[in-house]
Structure formats: C-alpha cells, structure tokens
Amino acid sequence: MEQPGNTRLKELIEFKIKNKLITYNEMEVMLKMARDISAEEEKKIEELLANHPFTRRMVERRAAAAAAKAELEAMKKGMEKGMEKGMEKGMEKGMEKGMEKGMEKGRAEGRAEAIRNLICRFLETKFGSETLQLQETVQKITDADVLDEIVSKLFVASSLEEMRKIINNG
C-alpha cells in the first residue's frame, strides 16, 4: 500500500472502516491486500477492524468453516478406521466360516469316499472282476446318505443282479 496509487485507496478504506461503510467483499479484498502493507499500517488496520461487525462475522464464519472442515476430517478418519476394522472383522469371520464349511465339506467328502471304497471292496471280494462297471457307477455317487443306504442293503443282497438293482436305484 506504500505505492502512490494505493494512498488514495488506503484513505478511502480507512474512511469506510471508521464510518462502518465497508462491505463484506471489500473486507475480503482488504485482507488480501494486507500482505503488501507495512507493519505500522497493518497494526492501524487491525485496530480499525477490531470492532467492526463485518470483521467479527467474517472471523466467526472462518472459524465455523474451519470447525466444520475439522469435523468432516475427523468423521472421515473415523469412518475409514471403522471400515478398516469392519473389513478386518468381516474377513476374519469369513475366513472362520469358510474354514468351517471347508472342513465340513472335506469330512463329508472323506466319509463318502470311505463308503464308496467299502462298497467297491465288498463288490470285488464277493463277486470278483465282473463288478468293475458297477464299481465305476458307485464311484460316481457323491451323496453320503445314498451311499449309507446302499451299504445297509449290501449284506442282504445274495446275487450280483440284486447288487446292481440296489446301486442303480440308490
């Protein structure tokens, strides 16, 4: 504001401030210009602005905007932390459930495999190599309950033909 062209502007601003005629937009412009003034002029302007209603309103608005921004940042950080924790817990629970289901499925498949092997060994022992095709049919059965049903009827079958009916009717 030390420049000759700014002297008139400075006087005009001082007049408006003293007489409380300055607008909010002019106040903003003045604050932007404040970077170019001497320390003495800055102090004088600060004194003039200290009790001006626009100054208080502007400070309040800026403080409110800063508080709102800080609150939004805090909420954002909180949400991010919450999402991280939620994802971690979800992943842990998902892994646990997946492991449980996998183990259950593995046990069921292992049980079915054991029953299939038992049926095939029985067929081979009791009826010999004529049962190879029937053993292939047995190997295709995956339901352990169906295999259990076949086993329960195995020992009552007296012929290979009865065994075929039992296995094919599952």
DANOR-V7471 format. One record per residue. N is the residue number from 0. RES is the residue in one letter. D_LAST is the distance of its C-alpha to the last C-alpha in whole Angstrom. Layout:
n=(N,N)
res=(RES,RES)
d_last=(D_LAST,D_LAST)
This chain:
n=(0,1,2,3,4,5,6,7,8,9,10,11,12,13,14,15,16,17,18,19,20,21,22,23,24,25,26,27,28,29,30,31,32,33,34,35,36,37,38,39,40,41,42,43,44,45,46,47,48,49,50,51,52,53,54,55,56,57,58,59,60,61,62,63,64,65,66,67,68,69,70,71,72,73,74,75,76,77,78,79,80,81,82,83,84,85,86,87,88,89,90,91,92,93,94,95,96,97,98,99,100,101,102,103,104,105,106,107,108,109,110,111,112,113,114,115,116,117,118,119,120,121,122,123,124,125,126,127,128,129,130,131,132,133,134,135,136,137,138,139,140,141,142,143,144,145,146,147,148,149,150,151,152,153,154,155,156,157,158,159,160,161,162,163,164,165,166,167,168,169)
res=(M,E,Q,P,G,N,T,R,L,K,E,L,I,E,F,K,I,K,N,K,L,I,T,Y,N,E,M,E,V,M,L,K,M,A,R,D,I,S,A,E,E,E,K,K,I,E,E,L,L,A,N,H,P,F,T,R,R,M,V,E,R,R,A,A,A,A,A,A,K,A,E,L,E,A,M,K,K,G,M,E,K,G,M,E,K,G,M,E,K,G,M,E,K,G,M,E,K,G,M,E,K,G,M,E,K,G,R,A,E,G,R,A,E,A,I,R,N,L,I,C,R,F,L,E,T,K,F,G,S,E,T,L,Q,L,Q,E,T,V,Q,K,I,T,D,A,D,V,L,D,E,I,V,S,K,L,F,V,A,S,S,L,E,E,M,R,K,I,I,N,N,G)
d_last=(100,103,104,107,104,102,105,106,102,102,105,103,100,102,104,101,99,103,103,99,99,96,93,89,89,92,91,88,90,93,90,89,93,93,92,95,98,100,99,102,101,98,99,101,98,96,99,99,95,95,96,95,92,90,90,88,86,85,85,82,80,80,79,77,75,75,73,71,70,70,67,65,65,64,61,60,60,58,56,55,55,53,50,50,49,47,45,45,44,41,40,40,38,36,36,35,32,31,31,29,26,26,26,23,21,22,21,18,17,19,17,14,16,17,13,12,16,15,12,14,18,16,15,19,21,19,19,21,21,20,16,17,15,12,13,14,10,9,12,11,9,11,10,11,10,6,7,10,7,6,10,11,10,11,15,15,14,17,17,15,14,12,10,10,8,6,5,5,4,0)
